[in-house]
Amino acid sequence: MSNQYYDGTKLLSLKDINGRQPELYLCTTNRTGGKTTYFGRLAINRFMKTGSKFALLYRYNYELDDVEDKFFKDLKGLFFSHYNMVSKRRANGIYHELFLMEADDEDTEKSCGYALTLNSADQIKKYSHLFSDVDMIIFDEFQSETNHYCTDEIKKFLSIHTSIARGKGEQVRYVPVYMLGNQVSIINPYYVELGISSRLNQETNFLKGDGFVLENGFIETASRAQKESGINRAFSNNEYVSYASENVYLNDNLAFIEKPIDKVNKYLATIKYKGKDYAIREYRNLGYLYCDDNADKTFPNKISVTTDDHNINYVMLKNNSFFIQQLRFYFEHGAFRFKDLRSKEALMTCISY
């Protein structure tokens, strides 16, 4: 992608994998590519032309402070210099209502949308009738740079959308969600849930699924500007600079992701992580252990990585401390290989105790 600024025209024109209209649009690029500006401008223009309201989705309630500036300050300077935006706390701060006005003329003030948080999903249910005029949702920074997500984030996300997509005489309305993010980790909860993690590679620009489309983009001019920054040149060896300027994922290390060329192996254990079973095998001829999701359900040595994964057929990590120490030794000496990043995450979580 060589455009000076991000243009979402192609993404918005795509159908999903079944040829139907997507309701989930995921857009990821390197930082400062302009995607937030593009979709913010789209929301304001739709409101001005048709009165269609929008919702801004965040994770935590503290993010609603000064939300009007977070969302509109740059848009005002670039496109809407004759307009102002204000926000008003509603329901004791559970959500904010956004208002657009001409300059400082309060007589022209009109409600244009809302700002909501995932962590308030349960409370939002009680006010769902108030959001029946929302026709689009913008969820910026859906990938956390620190891998800090809400507890049960996907459930809360679905609850918020369900609360909004009802009303106007319909049981379920079409309310598209535009999820915007920087390329942090391909094992973020949304990619995992949508099955994107195992399908995405460095050559992927657009990816289609059932009900969603994904753009994995790269803004060349933004990358160049980042690299030319004095601060980034000073810290050029830091991985964050690569994350901000290149088409790389900050939290992912693709080292040791490969498929064994030898079929001779010994099954060592099954580990259960986030409800999924993973196999650990020894490839003695190749000199390493291998972890994938092709588990043997009948093998007796089963280890649950978290308490949520614990059931009668699995034993906890502390009961296998010596075995875990062995796995950690192999990993620290570069003697582990993985089918994919999810398998690697499962093993690394297992040996991190």
SULGI-V884277 format. One line per field, one symbol per residue. psi: psi as a letter, one per 40 degrees, with the letter a starting at -180 (. if undefined). A space follows every 50 residues. Layout:
psi=???
This chain:
psi=heidihhedddeeiiaeeeihiehhhhhiiifeeddddddddddddddde ehiihhhididdeehfdddddedddddddfdeiihiihhiffediihihh ihbfgeeehhheaihiidefddddddeddeeeeheihhgifehhdefhii hfddddddddddddfiafeidhihgihhhhiigdhefidddddefddedh ieehdihiaheiihhgihhddddddddehdddddfdehdddddddigihd ehheiehihheiehihhdihihhfeihiihihgddefiihhaegihdehd ghhhdiddehadeiiiddefddddddddddddeffiiidadddddddddd ee.
